[in-house]
């Protein structure tokens, strides 16, 4: 099987439920590392003008609002975010599914706040629909390490490619000397020095 690289021309990014309450439930990765990685992905999407779909679940409840930084980084995607009401699998929400399909992209990058709930189900649903899916594992986590492990195994067995933030960034950049690549270097350096 030939692997076609994910690029700014063929990929869309889905950021699922990076909400201040839900993020506090994650224990398999430090909060600040998860947040830093999610925000780096948002900045990467902005620099490369990737189609981005943001979604949240029950913002008015314990899950809380999406990270405020996402509104600053991706104002249009933030304003157009899909607010789900209790639907666990984001692809089970008609508005979210329509927004994903409307990107016109068949390669999808997913980062969800909890890999064991928010990420696993839409990732597997998209693979079943014929999408090529990469999940950025370290831009999310799970309440327990065993829950994280089970989610990652289930996704990988289901045909999802697992990746890390830095690996995905390097794949999309391809060449650090391009104007976009130079901008991404600055984002990465700022994030790592913070």
N, CA, C and O atoms as a DFTB+ gen file, in Angstrom:
776 C
 N C O
     1  1       0.840      -1.177       0.000
     2  2       0.000       0.000       0.000
     3  2       0.887       1.242       0.000
     4  3       1.844       1.326       0.770
     5  1       0.573       2.193      -0.854
     6  2       1.334       3.427      -0.955
     7  2       0.767       4.452       0.009
     8  3      -0.445       4.658       0.082
     9  1       1.662       5.090       0.745
    10  2       1.236       6.109       1.700
    11  2       1.288       7.473       1.026
    12  3       2.323       7.864       0.486
    13  1       0.183       8.189       1.056
    14  2       0.161       9.559       0.554
    15  2       0.270      10.493       1.747
    16  3      -0.561      10.465       2.655
    17  1       1.294      11.311       1.732
    18  2       1.582      12.244       2.819
    19  2       0.397      13.183       3.067
    20  3      -0.253      13.636       2.126
    21  1       0.131      13.463       4.322
    22  2      -0.831      14.498       4.680
    23  2      -0.184      15.842       4.381
    24  3       0.994      16.045       4.675
    25  1      -0.950      16.762       3.798
    26  2      -0.398      18.069       3.458
    27  2      -1.466      19.140       3.633
    28  3      -2.632      18.843       3.894
    29  1      -1.046      20.381       3.487
    30  2      -1.984      21.504       3.580
    31  2      -3.025      21.445       2.466
    32  3      -4.112      22.009       2.594
    33  1      -2.692      20.766       1.382
    34  2      -3.610      20.698       0.237
    35  2      -4.632      19.582       0.332
    36  3      -5.631      19.596      -0.387
    37  1      -4.396      18.604       1.219
    38  2      -5.316      17.459       1.216
    39  2      -5.915      17.117       2.580
    40  3      -6.720      16.191       2.679
    41  1      -5.541      17.843       3.626
    42  2      -5.982      17.462       4.973
    43  2      -6.891      18.514       5.607
    44  3      -6.809      19.702       5.296
    45  1      -7.749      18.048       6.495
    46  2      -8.574      18.910       7.341
    47  2      -8.259      18.549       8.786
    48  3      -7.802      17.442       9.071
    49  1      -8.509      19.498       9.706
    50  2      -8.239      19.252      11.121
    51  2      -9.525      19.350      11.924
    52  3     -10.306      20.290      11.771
    53  1      -9.729      18.354      12.790
    54  2     -10.871      18.334      13.697
    55  2     -10.338      18.432      15.122
    56  3      -9.565      17.580      15.560
    57  1     -10.751      19.467      15.843
    58  2     -10.378      19.623      17.241
    59  2     -11.645      19.412      18.051
    60  3     -12.594      20.191      17.967
    61  1     -11.642      18.344      18.837
    62  2     -12.858      17.871      19.498
    63  2     -12.798      18.080      21.009
    64  3     -11.983      17.474      21.704
    65  1     -13.670      18.940      21.494
    66  2     -13.964      19.074      22.928
    67  2     -12.800      19.517      23.807
    68  3     -12.677      19.043      24.937
    69  1     -11.943      20.411      23.319
    70  2     -10.877      20.954      24.170
    71  2     -11.491      22.029      25.074
    72  3     -11.286      23.231      24.903
    73  1     -12.252      21.520      26.040
    74  2     -13.017      22.357      26.958
    75  2     -12.332      22.382      28.315
    76  3     -11.740      21.390      28.741
    77  1     -12.415      23.518      28.986
    78  2     -11.643      23.702      30.217
    79  2     -12.014      22.694      31.302
    80  3     -11.142      22.266      32.058
    81  1     -13.268      22.313      31.395
    82  2     -13.668      21.329      32.412
    83  2     -13.190      19.938      32.063
    84  3     -12.578      19.260      32.889
    85  1     -13.466      19.510      30.845
    86  2     -13.103      18.162      30.409
    87  2     -11.590      17.961      30.446
    88  3     -11.113      16.884      30.805
    89  1     -10.844      18.987      30.080
    90  2      -9.379      18.864      30.082
    91  2      -8.851      18.534      31.470
    92  3      -7.830      17.860      31.605
    93  1      -9.540      19.006      32.496
    94  2      -9.130      18.730      33.867
    95  2      -9.318      17.278      34.282
    96  3      -8.765      16.850      35.295
    97  1     -10.082      16.523      33.520
    98  2     -10.317      15.110      33.834
    99  2      -9.189      14.211      33.340
   100  3      -9.065      13.068      33.777
   101  1      -8.369      14.726      32.431
   102  2      -7.301      13.931      31.819
   103  2      -6.145      13.776      32.799
   104  3      -5.665      14.756      33.369
   105  1      -5.706      12.542      32.987
   106  2      -4.602      12.251      33.911
   107  2      -3.431      11.533      33.233
   108  3      -2.368      11.394      33.838
   109  1      -3.605      11.076      31.990
   110  2      -2.562      10.289      31.330
   111  2      -1.454      11.148      30.729
   112  3      -0.425      10.621      30.306
   113  1      -1.653      12.468      30.686
   114  2      -0.652      13.406      30.170
   115  2      -0.811      14.686      30.989
   116  3      -1.931      15.029      31.369
   117  1       0.271      15.393      31.268
   118  2       0.139      16.634      32.024
   119  2      -0.744      17.655      31.285
   120  3      -0.654      17.805      30.066
   121  1      -1.578      18.338      32.035
   122  2      -2.526      19.310      31.484
   123  2      -1.840      20.308      30.554
   124  3      -2.288      20.519      29.427
   125  1      -0.756      20.920      31.026
   126  2      -0.095      21.966      30.237
   127  2       0.487      21.428      28.935
   128  3       0.491      22.130      27.923
   129  1       0.979      20.191      28.951
   130  2       1.522      19.587      27.728
   131  2       0.406      19.337      26.718
   132  3       0.559      19.620      25.530
   133  1      -0.712      18.807      27.196
   134  2      -1.858      18.560      26.315
   135  2      -2.361      19.883      25.721
   136  3      -2.605      19.974      24.518
   137  1      -2.512      20.891      26.563
   138  2      -2.989      22.194      26.101
   139  2      -2.025      22.801      25.085
   140  3      -2.447      23.296      24.040
   141  1      -0.738      22.761      25.395
   142  2       0.278      23.299      24.476
   143  2       0.189      22.622      23.114
   144  3       0.245      23.291      22.082
   145  1       0.052      21.311      23.105
   146  2      -0.001      20.568      21.848
   147  2      -1.259      20.900      21.056
   148  3      -1.196      21.074      19.839
   149  1      -2.396      20.989      21.729
   150  2      -3.645      21.330      21.043
   151  2      -3.553      22.720      20.424
   152  3      -4.008      22.930      19.299
   153  1      -2.975      23.659      21.143
   154  2      -2.852      25.027      20.622
   155  2      -1.827      25.106      19.501
   156  3      -1.989      25.898      18.572
   157  1      -0.774      24.296      19.572
   158  2       0.178      24.251      18.446
   159  2      -0.505      23.749      17.187
   160  3      -0.250      24.258      16.095
   161  1      -1.379      22.745      17.331
   162  2      -2.110      22.242      16.166
   163  2      -3.008      23.327      15.585
   164  3      -3.095      23.473      14.366
   165  1      -3.675      24.087      16.449
   166  2      -4.538      25.166      15.973
   167  2      -3.716      26.198      15.204
   168  3      -4.144      26.683      14.156
   169  1      -2.540      26.529      15.723
   170  2      -1.680      27.503      15.037
   171  2      -1.162      26.947      13.718
   172  3      -1.068      27.673      12.728
   173  1      -0.831      25.675      13.701
   174  2      -0.405      25.017      12.461
   175  2      -1.510      25.107      11.407
   176  3      -1.254      25.427      10.247
   177  1      -2.739      24.821      11.831
   178  2      -3.883      24.893      10.911
   179  2      -4.056      26.309      10.370
   180  3      -4.357      26.496       9.191
   181  1      -3.867      27.299      11.232
   182  2      -4.001      28.696      10.785
   183  2      -2.925      29.041       9.757
   184  3      -3.223      29.628       8.717
   185  1      -1.681      28.679      10.046
   186  2      -0.568      29.007       9.141
   187  2      -0.769      28.365       7.775
   188  3      -0.532      29.002       6.749
   189  1      -1.204      27.106       7.756
   190  2      -1.369      26.388       6.492
   191  2      -2.767      26.498       5.896
   192  3      -3.067      25.896       4.865
   193  1      -3.617      27.275       6.561
   194  2      -4.994      27.494       6.075
   195  2      -5.757      26.184       5.862
   196  3      -6.487      26.023       4.885
   197  1      -5.567      25.251       6.809
   198  2      -6.310      23.994       6.753
   199  2      -7.768      24.251       7.105
   200  3      -8.054      25.098       7.951
   201  1      -8.684      23.547       6.482
   202  2     -10.062      23.592       6.968
   203  2     -10.088      23.005       8.389
   204  3      -9.511      21.945       8.635
   205  1     -10.750      23.690       9.307
   206  2     -10.809      23.259      10.700
   207  2     -12.263      23.192      11.149
   208  3     -13.048      24.106      10.901
   209  1     -12.604      22.100      11.811
   210  2     -13.916      21.982      12.435
   211  2     -13.682      21.838      13.933
   212  3     -12.993      20.922      14.381
   213  1     -14.259      22.748      14.695
   214  2     -14.210      22.683      16.155
   215  2     -15.562      22.213      16.652
   216  3     -16.597      22.523      16.062
   217  1     -15.544      21.467      17.734
   218  2     -16.802      21.053      18.346
   219  2     -16.637      21.009      19.857
   220  3     -15.536      20.853      20.384
   221  1     -17.765      21.150      20.531
   222  2     -17.798      21.072      21.992
   223  2     -19.028      20.266      22.388
   224  3     -19.950      20.068      21.598
   225  1     -19.012      19.815      23.618
   226  2     -20.144      19.054      24.133
   227  2     -20.613      19.670      25.441
   228  3     -19.871      19.723      26.422
   229  1     -21.838      20.127      25.439
   230  2     -22.483      20.601      26.664
   231  2     -21.638      21.660      27.388
   232  3     -21.278      21.487      28.553
   233  1     -21.330      22.741      26.696
   234  2     -20.479      23.805      27.236
   235  2     -21.029      24.411      28.530
   236  3     -20.264      24.914      29.353
   237  1     -22.337      24.366      28.709
   238  2     -22.962      25.001      29.874
   239  2     -22.870      24.128      31.131
   240  3     -23.285      24.547      32.211
   241  1     -22.335      22.937      30.989
   242  2     -22.262      22.004      32.111
   243  2     -20.816      21.877      32.591
   244  3     -20.000      22.765      32.346
   245  1     -20.502      20.783      33.270
   246  2     -19.172      20.586      33.868
   247  2     -18.054      20.598      32.826
   248  3     -16.905      20.907      33.143
   249  1     -18.395      20.263      31.591
   250  2     -17.385      20.239      30.535
   251  2     -16.796      21.633      30.301
   252  3     -15.617      21.764      29.970
   253  1     -17.615      22.668      30.473
   254  2     -17.157      24.050      30.346
   255  2     -16.945      24.482      28.904
   256  3     -17.148      23.699      27.976
   257  1     -16.533      25.744      28.718
   258  2     -16.335      26.285      27.375
   259  2     -15.050      25.760      26.729
   260  3     -14.167      25.234      27.405
   261  1     -14.970      25.916      25.419
   262  2     -13.725      25.610      24.717
   263  2     -12.642      26.568      25.205
   264  3     -12.937      27.660      25.690
   265  1     -11.397      26.149      25.070
   266  2     -10.277      27.013      25.439
   267  2     -10.420      28.376      24.759
   268  3     -10.649      28.450      23.552
   269  1     -10.286      29.426      25.518
   270  2     -10.404      30.774      24.964
   271  2      -9.358      31.072      23.906
   272  3      -9.609      31.846      22.982
   273  1      -8.180      30.460      24.033
   274  2      -7.116      30.679      23.051
   275  2      -7.533      30.229      21.655
   276  3      -7.051      30.770      20.660
   277  1      -8.423      29.245      21.576
   278  2      -8.884      28.789      20.255
   279  2      -9.658      29.886      19.535
   280  3      -9.612      29.981      18.309
   281  1     -10.371      30.717      20.299
   282  2     -11.102      31.836      19.695
   283  2     -10.134      32.858      19.114
   284  3     -10.429      33.486      18.097
   285  1      -8.989      33.029      19.749
   286  2      -7.978      33.968      19.261
   287  2      -7.247      33.418      18.036
   288  3      -6.984      34.149      17.082
   289  1      -6.925      32.138      18.070
   290  2      -6.132      31.519      17.000
   291  2      -6.978      31.252      15.762
   292  3      -6.549      31.523      14.640
   293  1      -8.182      30.719      15.968
   294  2      -9.062      30.315      14.863
   295  2     -10.445      30.962      15.047
   296  3     -11.423      30.257      15.298
   297  1     -10.534      32.291      14.925
   298  2     -11.799      32.965      15.241
   299  2     -12.996      32.497      14.413
   300  3     -14.100      32.373      14.943
   301  1     -12.791      32.238      13.129
   302  2     -13.914      31.811      12.286
   303  2     -14.377      30.408      12.650
   304  3     -15.576      30.154      12.766
   305  1     -13.425      29.498      12.829
   306  2     -13.785      28.130      13.207
   307  2     -14.430      28.112      14.589
   308  3     -15.352      27.337      14.840
   309  1     -13.940      28.970      15.483
   310  2     -14.500      29.038      16.832
   311  2     -15.951      29.519      16.769
   312  3     -16.829      28.947      17.415
   313  1     -16.192      30.564      15.993
   314  2     -17.551      31.099      15.882
   315  2     -18.500      30.074      15.258
   316  3     -19.684      30.026      15.591
   317  1     -17.960      29.250      14.344
   318  2     -18.785      28.255      13.644
   319  2     -18.773      26.897      14.336
   320  3     -19.284      25.923      13.784
   321  1     -18.199      26.815      15.538
   322  2     -18.060      25.520      16.208
   323  2     -19.416      24.837      16.353
   324  3     -20.456      25.483      16.478
   325  1     -19.364      23.531      16.332
   326  2     -20.565      22.715      16.479
   327  2     -20.743      22.419      17.964
   328  3     -19.902      21.767      18.582
   329  1     -21.830      22.897      18.521
   330  2     -22.129      22.654      19.938
   331  2     -23.049      21.438      20.022
   332  3     -24.240      21.514      19.719
   333  1     -22.465      20.317      20.441
   334  2     -23.249      19.093      20.559
   335  2     -23.949      19.056      21.912
   336  3     -23.433      19.559      22.911
   337  1     -25.102      18.467      21.925
   338  2     -25.859      18.322      23.174
   339  2     -25.882      16.848      23.545
   340  3     -26.834      16.138      23.219
   341  1     -24.846      16.389      24.222
   342  2     -24.849      15.039      24.778
   343  2     -24.527      13.910      23.815
   344  3     -24.531      12.749      24.224
   345  1     -24.250      14.204      22.552
   346  2     -23.912      13.147      21.589
   347  2     -22.433      12.826      21.746
   348  3     -21.579      13.670      21.476
   349  1     -22.128      11.607      22.183
   350  2     -20.750      11.214      22.483
   351  2     -19.909      11.173      21.214
   352  3     -18.868      11.828      21.150
   353  1     -20.336      10.418      20.201
   354  2     -19.595      10.310      18.945
   355  2     -19.917      11.540      18.109
   356  3     -21.024      11.668      17.586
   357  1     -18.954      12.440      17.984
   358  2     -19.202      13.686      17.247
   359  2     -19.743      13.417      15.845
   360  3     -20.538      14.206      15.334
   361  1     -19.327      12.318      15.216
   362  2     -19.838      12.007      13.873
   363  2     -21.310      11.603      13.911
   364  3     -21.958      11.548      12.866
   365  1     -21.844      11.323      15.088
   366  2     -23.266      11.053      15.237
   367  2     -24.103      12.325      15.272
   368  3     -25.332      12.265      15.237
   369  1     -23.440      13.475      15.341
   370  2     -24.120      14.770      15.296
   371  2     -24.186      15.205      13.835
   372  3     -23.152      15.378      13.190
   373  1     -25.387      15.379      13.316
   374  2     -25.571      15.671      11.889
   375  2     -24.831      16.937      11.471
   376  3     -24.272      16.989      10.376
   377  1     -24.820      17.949      12.319
   378  2     -24.144      19.201      11.964
   379  2     -22.629      19.034      11.899
   380  3     -21.977      19.574      11.004
   381  1     -22.076      18.293      12.841
   382  2     -20.640      18.048      12.831
   383  2     -20.258      17.216      11.606
   384  3     -19.324      17.560      10.883
   385  1     -20.980      16.129      11.380
   386  2     -20.684      15.260      10.238
   387  2     -20.762      16.044       8.928
   388  3     -19.926      15.861       8.042
   389  1     -21.758      16.910       8.806
   390  2     -21.899      17.723       7.592
   391  2     -20.719      18.684       7.451
   392  3     -20.217      18.885       6.345
   393  1     -20.274      19.276       8.553
   394  2     -19.144      20.206       8.505
   395  2     -17.861      19.494       8.092
   396  3     -17.060      20.039       7.333
   397  1     -17.666      18.267       8.596
   398  2     -16.482      17.490       8.229
   399  2     -16.526      17.183       6.730
   400  3     -15.536      17.380       6.025
   401  1     -17.648      16.711       6.255
   402  2     -17.763      16.364       4.826
   403  2     -17.635      17.602       3.944
   404  3     -17.114      17.520       2.832
   405  1     -18.109      18.746       4.434
   406  2     -18.063      19.988       3.659
   407  2     -16.636      20.498       3.440
   408  3     -16.410      21.339       2.569
   409  1     -15.674      19.998       4.219
   410  2     -14.282      20.415       3.983
   411  2     -13.793      19.911       2.629
   412  3     -12.876      20.484       2.041
   413  1     -14.414      18.828       2.136
   414  2     -13.994      18.246       0.870
   415  2     -12.691      17.462       0.965
   416  3     -12.157      17.015      -0.050
   417  1     -12.186      17.296       2.163
   418  2     -10.911      16.596       2.361
   419  2     -11.166      15.168       2.824
   420  3     -12.067      14.916       3.624
   421  1     -10.361      14.228       2.311
   422  2     -10.488      12.821       2.697
   423  2      -9.430      12.410       3.723
   424  3      -9.483      11.308       4.270
   425  1      -8.482      13.290       3.976
   426  2      -7.473      13.047       5.015
   427  2      -7.825      13.943       6.191
   428  3      -7.961      15.158       6.049
   429  1      -7.971      13.318       7.357
   430  2      -8.451      14.046       8.522
   431  2      -7.482      13.867       9.686
   432  3      -7.095      12.752      10.035
   433  1      -7.106      14.992      10.270
   434  2      -6.280      15.025      11.474
   435  2      -7.236      15.280      12.632
   436  3      -8.004      16.241      12.611
   437  1      -7.185      14.417      13.639
   438  2      -8.074      14.573      14.794
   439  2      -7.251      14.717      16.066
   440  3      -6.304      13.969      16.306
   441  1      -7.638      15.697      16.871
   442  2      -7.166      15.780      18.249
   443  2      -8.413      15.988      19.088
   444  3      -9.150      16.955      18.899
   445  1      -8.638      15.076      20.010
   446  2      -9.778      15.180      20.905
   447  2      -9.289      15.207      22.330
   448  3      -8.253      14.621      22.646
   449  1     -10.015      15.873      23.187
   450  2      -9.510      16.070      24.546
   451  2      -9.375      14.759      25.311
   452  3      -8.391      14.570      26.027
   453  1     -10.333      13.854      25.177
   454  2     -10.154      12.547      25.801
   455  2     -10.127      11.499      24.697
   456  3     -11.107      11.286      23.984
   457  1      -8.978      10.857      24.581
   458  2      -8.819       9.851      23.535
   459  2      -9.744       8.666      23.745
   460  3     -10.164       8.025      22.781
   461  1     -10.070       8.364      25.018
   462  2     -10.884       7.181      25.301
   463  2     -12.376       7.404      25.091
   464  3     -13.140       6.439      25.107
   465  1     -12.816       8.649      24.893
   466  2     -14.231       8.919      24.650
   467  2     -14.408       9.861      23.466
   468  3     -15.057       9.502      22.483
   469  1     -13.837      11.061      23.547
   470  2     -14.072      12.088      22.527
   471  2     -13.453      11.744      21.171
   472  3     -13.990      12.122      20.131
   473  1     -12.333      11.032      21.180
   474  2     -11.571      10.801      19.951
   475  2     -11.877       9.464      19.297
   476  3     -12.074       9.402      18.083
   477  1     -11.918       8.402      20.075
   478  2     -11.972       7.048      19.530
   479  2     -13.180       6.839      18.611
   480  3     -13.035       6.261      17.534
   481  1     -14.349       7.290      19.010
   482  2     -15.556       6.973      18.235
   483  2     -15.628       7.724      16.900
   484  3     -15.914       7.092      15.884
   485  1     -15.382       9.045      16.851
   486  2     -15.387       9.696      15.537
   487  2     -14.235       9.233      14.644
   488  3     -14.389       9.156      13.425
   489  1     -13.079       8.924      15.245
   490  2     -11.957       8.439      14.434
   491  2     -12.322       7.138      13.731
   492  3     -12.091       6.985      12.532
   493  1     -12.895       6.203      14.485
   494  2     -13.285       4.921      13.885
   495  2     -14.426       5.093      12.885
   496  3     -14.446       4.427      11.849
   497  1     -15.372       5.975      13.184
   498  2     -16.486       6.218      12.259
   499  2     -15.971       6.780      10.935
   500  3     -16.454       6.396       9.870
   501  1     -15.001       7.683      10.996
   502  2     -14.451       8.265       9.765
   503  2     -13.684       7.234       8.951
   504  3     -13.771       7.231       7.724
   505  1     -12.932       6.354       9.616
   506  2     -12.236       5.280       8.900
   507  2     -13.260       4.397       8.188
   508  3     -13.058       4.018       7.034
   509  1     -14.359       4.069       8.874
   510  2     -15.400       3.228       8.250
   511  2     -16.006       3.915       7.025
   512  3     -16.472       3.243       6.104
   513  1     -16.001       5.250       7.011
   514  2     -16.522       5.994       5.857
   515  2     -15.487       6.165       4.754
   516  3     -15.773       6.778       3.726
   517  1     -14.283       5.626       4.961
   518  2     -13.264       5.690       3.923
   519  2     -12.291       6.855       4.046
   520  3     -11.498       7.087       3.134
   521  1     -12.334       7.590       5.151
   522  2     -11.381       8.666       5.365
   523  2     -10.047       8.090       5.829
   524  3     -10.004       7.028       6.450
   525  1      -8.967       8.792       5.527
   526  2      -7.637       8.472       6.033
   527  2      -7.461       9.339       7.278
   528  3      -7.440      10.566       7.180
   529  1      -7.336       8.713       8.442
   530  2      -7.387       9.425       9.718
   531  2      -6.082       9.295      10.489
   532  3      -5.560       8.197      10.680
   533  1      -5.566      10.444      10.928
   534  2      -4.453      10.475      11.876
   535  2      -4.966      11.105      13.161
   536  3      -5.574      12.176      13.132
   537  1      -4.725      10.450      14.280
   538  2      -5.069      10.989      15.587
   539  2      -3.788      11.451      16.267
   540  3      -2.828      10.692      16.402
   541  1      -3.794      12.707      16.689
   542  2      -2.649      13.286      17.394
   543  2      -2.838      12.974      18.879
   544  3      -3.548      13.676      19.599
   545  1      -2.193      11.918      19.302
   546  2      -2.427      11.331      20.621
   547  2      -2.081      12.275      21.765
   548  3      -2.788      12.303      22.773
   549  1      -1.000      13.053      21.628
   550  2      -0.557      13.882      22.754
   551  2      -1.195      15.276      22.786
   552  3      -0.746      16.146      23.533
   553  1      -2.233      15.487      21.985
   554  2      -3.041      16.708      22.092
   555  2      -4.349      16.366      22.802
   556  3      -5.320      17.122      22.751
   557  1      -4.351      15.231      23.453
   558  2      -5.474      14.750      24.253
   559  2      -4.917      13.745      25.241
   560  3      -3.701      13.593      25.363
   561  1      -5.784      13.074      25.932
   562  2      -5.367      12.068      26.901
   563  2      -6.596      11.355      27.419
   564  3      -7.652      11.409      26.789
   565  1      -6.480      10.696      28.540
   566  2      -7.598       9.967      29.137
   567  2      -7.523      10.084      30.656
   568  3      -6.465      10.402      31.198
   569  1      -8.636       9.829      31.350
   570  2      -8.607       9.880      32.810
   571  2      -7.711       8.823      33.451
   572  3      -7.286       8.992      34.594
   573  1      -7.415       7.734      32.734
   574  2      -6.514       6.716      33.277
   575  2      -5.577       6.236      32.180
   576  3      -5.890       6.338      30.994
   577  1      -4.427       5.711      32.585
   578  2      -3.483       5.209      31.594
   579  2      -4.016       3.948      30.913
   580  3      -3.758       3.733      29.728
   581  1      -4.750       3.119      31.642
   582  2      -5.308       1.924      30.999
   583  2      -6.389       2.311      29.995
   584  3      -6.487       1.702      28.930
   585  1      -7.199       3.315      30.320
   586  2      -8.198       3.799      29.374
   587  2      -7.543       4.354      28.122
   588  3      -8.029       4.139      27.012
   589  1      -6.439       5.067      28.301
   590  2      -5.681       5.612      27.164
   591  2      -5.151       4.479      26.301
   592  3      -5.292       4.501      25.078
   593  1      -4.547       3.498      26.935
   594  2      -3.969       2.373      26.209
   595  2      -5.036       1.630      25.405
   596  3      -4.817       1.297      24.240
   597  1      -6.178       1.372      26.019
   598  2      -7.247       0.657      25.319
   599  2      -7.759       1.459      24.126
   600  3      -8.026       0.891      23.066
   601  1      -7.897       2.769      24.290
   602  2      -8.375       3.612      23.188
   603  2      -7.385       3.610      22.030
   604  3      -7.783       3.513      20.869
   605  1      -6.096       3.718      22.343
   606  2      -5.086       3.744      21.286
   607  2      -5.034       2.410      20.552
   608  3      -4.929       2.372      19.326
   609  1      -5.107       1.314      21.310
   610  2      -5.119      -0.009      20.667
   611  2      -6.338      -0.162      19.759
   612  3      -6.237      -0.643      18.631
   613  1      -7.486       0.257      20.276
   614  2      -8.725       0.104      19.500
   615  2      -8.657       0.924      18.211
   616  3      -9.053       0.447      17.148
   617  1      -8.159       2.148      18.307
   618  2      -8.064       2.985      17.099
   619  2      -7.081       2.386      16.106
   620  3      -7.375       2.297      14.914
   621  1      -5.917       1.975      16.590
   622  2      -4.912       1.435      15.679
   623  2      -5.426       0.177      14.979
   624  3      -5.236       0.004      13.775
   625  1      -6.079      -0.698      15.749
   626  2      -6.647      -1.921      15.141
   627  2      -7.752      -1.587      14.148
   628  3      -8.011      -2.346      13.214
   629  1      -8.403      -0.439      14.359
   630  2      -9.484      -0.018      13.476
   631  2      -9.024       0.749      12.247
   632  3      -9.852       1.211      11.462
   633  1      -7.712       0.892      12.070
   634  2      -7.202       1.523      10.858
   635  2      -6.816       2.991      11.001
   636  3      -6.538       3.660      10.005
   637  1      -6.797       3.492      12.227
   638  2      -6.390       4.878      12.475
   639  2      -4.864       4.915      12.613
   640  3      -4.269       4.038      13.240
   641  1      -4.244       5.928      12.027
   642  2      -2.815       6.154      12.217
   643  2      -2.642       7.026      13.449
   644  3      -3.235       8.101      13.542
   645  1      -1.832       6.566      14.394
   646  2      -1.560       7.340      15.597
   647  2      -0.273       8.131      15.397
   648  3       0.697       7.627      14.832
   649  1      -0.276       9.375      15.866
   650  2       0.884      10.232      15.708
   651  2       1.004      11.150      16.909
   652  3       0.124      11.183      17.769
   653  1       2.094      11.892      16.960
   654  2       2.313      12.894      17.994
   655  2       2.335      14.271      17.364
   656  3       2.457      14.401      16.146
   657  1       2.219      15.285      18.179
   658  2       2.171      16.657      17.678
   659  2       3.387      17.000      16.831
   660  3       3.240      17.482      15.708
   661  1       4.588      16.756      17.353
   662  2       5.792      17.121      16.603
   663  2       5.908      16.347      15.294
   664  3       6.345      16.893      14.281
   665  1       5.518      15.075      15.319
   666  2       5.587      14.257      14.109
   667  2       4.621      14.784      13.050
   668  3       4.973      14.875      11.874
   669  1       3.413      15.127      13.467
   670  2       2.436      15.654      12.522
   671  2       2.905      16.997      11.968
   672  3       2.792      17.245      10.768
   673  1       3.428      17.861      12.832
   674  2       3.931      19.155      12.378
   675  2       5.010      18.954      11.318
   676  3       4.979      19.595      10.267
   677  1       5.958      18.071      11.590
   678  2       7.041      17.821      10.633
   679  2       6.511      17.288       9.311
   680  3       7.010      17.655       8.247
   681  1       5.501      16.424       9.371
   682  2       4.931      15.879       8.133
   683  2       4.286      16.980       7.299
   684  3       4.499      17.046       6.088
   685  1       3.502      17.842       7.933
   686  2       2.837      18.914       7.187
   687  2       3.826      19.945       6.675
   688  3       3.683      20.431       5.553
   689  1       4.835      20.290       7.482
   690  2       5.805      21.314       7.075
   691  2       6.630      20.819       5.895
   692  3       6.721      21.489       4.866
   693  1       7.227      19.647       6.049
   694  2       8.026      19.094       4.951
   695  2       9.344      19.812       4.735
   696  3      10.367      19.166       4.511
   697  1       9.341      21.147       4.797
   698  2      10.544      21.945       4.566
   699  2      10.481      23.173       5.468
   700  3       9.630      24.043       5.282
   701  1      11.383      23.241       6.444
   702  2      11.372      24.332       7.426
   703  2      11.733      25.680       6.807
   704  3      11.489      26.721       7.417
   705  1      12.318      25.676       5.588
   706  2      12.772      26.944       5.004
   707  2      11.708      27.660       4.190
   708  3      11.943      28.771       3.713
   709  1      10.546      27.048       4.024
   710  2       9.459      27.748       3.328
   711  2       8.928      28.857       4.237
   712  3       9.177      28.822       5.442
   713  1       8.202      29.839       3.696
   714  2       7.635      30.883       4.557
   715  2       6.761      30.306       5.672
   716  3       6.833      30.749       6.818
   717  1       5.936      29.315       5.329
   718  2       5.083      28.684       6.344
   719  2       5.912      27.892       7.345
   720  3       5.666      27.945       8.550
   721  1       6.893      27.159       6.837
   722  2       7.766      26.374       7.709
   723  2       8.486      27.247       8.717
   724  3       8.629      26.871       9.881
   725  1       8.941      28.411       8.276
   726  2       9.618      29.345       9.176
   727  2       8.670      29.847      10.263
   728  3       9.076      30.015      11.413
   729  1       7.418      30.086       9.904
   730  2       6.423      30.500      10.905
   731  2       6.182      29.385      11.921
   732  3       6.069      29.641      13.120
   733  1       6.104      28.153      11.435
   734  2       5.855      27.016      12.325
   735  2       7.031      26.833      13.284
   736  3       6.820      26.525      14.457
   737  1       8.256      27.014      12.811
   738  2       9.423      26.921      13.687
   739  2       9.254      27.884      14.859
   740  3       9.535      27.524      16.002
   741  1       8.800      29.101      14.581
   742  2       8.598      30.091      15.647
   743  2       7.533      29.618      16.637
   744  3       7.703      29.762      17.848
   745  1       6.442      29.057      16.128
   746  2       5.373      28.542      16.993
   747  2       5.909      27.446      17.902
   748  3       5.650      27.448      19.105
   749  1       6.651      26.514      17.328
   750  2       7.196      25.398      18.094
   751  2       8.167      25.894      19.154
   752  3       8.112      25.463      20.306
   753  1       9.053      26.799      18.764
   754  2      10.049      27.311      19.709
   755  2       9.379      28.059      20.865
   756  3       9.767      27.894      22.022
   757  1       8.383      28.871      20.552
   758  2       7.655      29.598      21.602
   759  2       6.960      28.624      22.540
   760  3       6.992      28.803      23.757
   761  1       6.333      27.596      21.982
   762  2       5.606      26.631      22.807
   763  2       6.546      25.858      23.719
   764  3       6.222      25.612      24.881
   765  1       7.701      25.476      23.204
   766  2       8.636      24.675      23.984
   767  2       9.362      25.498      25.041
   768  3       9.848      24.955      26.033
   769  1       9.433      26.807      24.826
   770  2      10.111      27.670      25.800
   771  2       9.150      28.215      26.853
   772  3       9.582      28.792      27.851
   773  1       7.840      28.034      26.631
   774  2       6.854      28.587      27.567
   775  2       6.827      27.822      28.870
   776  3       6.053      28.158      29.767
